[in-house]
Amino acid sequence: MRYVKSTLLLVAIVVAVSTGLKAQIKNVSAIGAAIPEETALSWIQNFKTKFPDAIASHTVDKGPLQIMLSMQGTAGIYLYNGLSAGGKVTLILKAADDNGDIINAVGDLADQQMADNFHAKFSDRAQAQLVGKEIIQALLSREGTVSMTFIHAIDDKGQERLVYVGINDKGQWTGDTGDSSLPCPPYCPKRITVSSSNK
């Protein structure tokens, strides 16, 4: 991926590894956060340094994201780390309503298994986060944006995060805006709940 220097902000989702019961979620559509591009690049490098062999990013086309956001009642999207039976790390996207619960149950059983597989193998890694509809729509509305890339990162305090940004057809970042975000756990939906090693 080519990173384009600019004064635009990059959105980062805080993904903290924690345990506990599902926390109360409010105003899901407004969830999201913004960081300067230079900070994002530094955090991305931190992740690569700590996990040199891990998959660093995942790209999702604009169309599927728009379809998910257009579903009735969608207020945000959960992004889960998953691990397939074949050992491939992937990103699982699930539409969430305003209460932070998953809207469409299609594929939940398989997705739950992949989420559990990831947690079992990478118990020290963050499992998921919830991002609001407004910030994703803002990113996708940027001129020339054809997809969105989600990039694993670690901030300067050692906390795992997920930086995400719109991408044009040349692989360049197109910029973004945002608000604060919520990690899972403890902000997890009812259907997919990452198993806790402390239970």
KAVEN-V76130 format. One record per residue. N is the residue number from 1. RES is the residue in one small letter. PHI is phi in whole degrees, 0 to 359 (NA if undefined). OMEGA is omega as a letter, one per 40 degrees, with the letter a starting at -180 (NA if undefined). D_CENTER is the distance of its C-alpha to the mean C-alpha in whole Angstrom. Layout:
# KAVEN-V76130
n = (N:N)
res = (RES:RES)
phi = (PHI:PHI)
omega = (OMEGA:OMEGA)
d_center = (D_CENTER:D_CENTER)
This chain:
# KAVEN-V76130
n = (1:2:3:4:5:6:7:8:9:10:11:12:13:14:15:16:17:18:19:20:21:22:23:24:25:26:27:28:29:30:31:32:33:34:35:36:37:38:39:40:41:42:43:44:45:46:47:48:49:50:51:52:53:54:55:56:57:58:59:60:61:62:63:64:65:66:67:68:69:70:71:72:73:74:75:76:77:78:79:80:81:82:83:84:85:86:87:88:89:90:91:92:93:94:95:96:97:98:99:100:101:102:103:104:105:106:107:108:109:110:111:112:113:114:115:116:117:118:119:120:121:122:123:124:125:126:127:128:129:130:131:132:133:134:135:136:137:138:139:140:141:142:143:144:145:146:147:148:149:150:151:152:153:154:155:156:157:158:159:160:161:162:163:164:165:166:167:168:169:170:171:172:173:174:175:176:177:178:179:180:181:182:183:184:185:186:187:188:189:190:191:192:193:194:195:196:197:198:199)
res = (m:r:y:v:k:s:t:l:l:l:v:a:i:v:v:a:v:s:t:g:l:k:a:q:i:k:n:v:s:a:i:g:a:a:i:p:e:e:t:a:l:s:w:i:q:n:f:k:t:k:f:p:d:a:i:a:s:h:t:v:d:k:g:p:l:q:i:m:l:s:m:q:g:t:a:g:i:y:l:y:n:g:l:s:a:g:g:k:v:t:l:i:l:k:a:a:d:d:n:g:d:i:i:n:a:v:g:d:l:a:d:q:q:m:a:d:n:f:h:a:k:f:s:d:r:a:q:a:q:l:v:g:k:e:i:i:q:a:l:l:s:r:e:g:t:v:s:m:t:f:i:h:a:i:d:d:k:g:q:e:r:l:v:y:v:g:i:n:d:k:g:q:w:t:g:d:t:g:d:s:s:l:p:c:p:p:y:c:p:k:r:i:t:v:s:s:s:n:k)
phi = (NA:262:259:256:293:196:264:292:266:251:271:233:253:285:236:263:279:209:229:132:285:300:274:289:243:228:49:304:300:265:288:156:216:236:224:297:302:297:292:301:297:294:294:298:294:302:294:298:291:283:235:298:260:279:294:271:205:221:246:237:296:299:303:301:294:296:297:297:291:275:298:302:88:291:243:187:225:275:240:254:282:228:228:286:299:275:89:270:280:223:246:257:253:225:291:239:271:289:265:82:257:292:274:252:276:301:83:299:297:294:294:300:296:293:296:294:300:296:296:294:273:235:293:269:263:297:262:191:204:248:238:281:298:298:290:294:298:296:294:291:279:298:304:87:289:241:199:229:250:253:241:292:208:226:283:288:262:88:271:287:224:227:273:224:206:288:232:265:287:257:81:264:290:249:96:190:217:180:215:273:232:233:272:236:285:265:271:246:285:287:283:255:232:293:297:256:289:267:283)
omega = (i:i:a:i:i:i:i:i:i:i:i:i:i:i:a:i:a:i:i:a:i:i:i:a:i:i:a:a:a:a:a:a:a:i:i:a:a:i:i:a:i:a:i:i:i:i:a:i:a:a:a:a:a:i:a:a:i:a:i:i:a:a:a:i:i:i:i:a:a:i:a:i:a:i:a:a:i:i:a:i:i:i:a:i:i:i:i:i:a:i:a:a:i:i:a:i:a:i:a:i:a:a:a:a:a:i:a:a:i:a:i:a:i:i:i:i:a:a:a:a:a:a:i:a:i:a:a:i:a:i:a:a:a:a:i:i:i:i:a:a:i:a:i:a:a:a:i:i:i:a:i:a:i:a:a:i:i:a:a:a:i:i:i:a:i:a:i:a:i:i:a:i:a:i:a:i:i:a:a:a:a:i:i:e:e:a:a:i:a:a:i:i:a:a:i:i:a:a:NA)
d_center = (18:20:19:21:23:23:23:20:17:13:10:9:7:9:8:12:14:16:18:20:20:18:18:19:17:18:17:14:14:15:12:10:12:14:15:18:17:20:17:14:17:18:15:14:18:17:15:17:20:19:18:20:20:16:14:12:10:10:11:11:14:15:17:15:12:16:17:14:15:18:19:21:19:16:15:11:8:7:4:7:8:12:15:18:21:22:20:17:14:11:8:9:8:10:12:13:16:17:18:14:16:15:17:18:19:19:18:17:20:19:15:16:18:16:13:17:18:15:16:19:19:17:17:17:13:10:10:7:5:7:7:10:12:14:12:11:14:16:14:15:18:19:22:22:18:18:14:11:10:6:8:9:11:13:15:19:19:18:14:11:8:6:8:7:11:13:15:19:21:22:19:19:17:18:16:15:15:13:14:13:10:10:9:10:13:15:13:13:14:18:18:15:15:15:18:20:22:24:25)
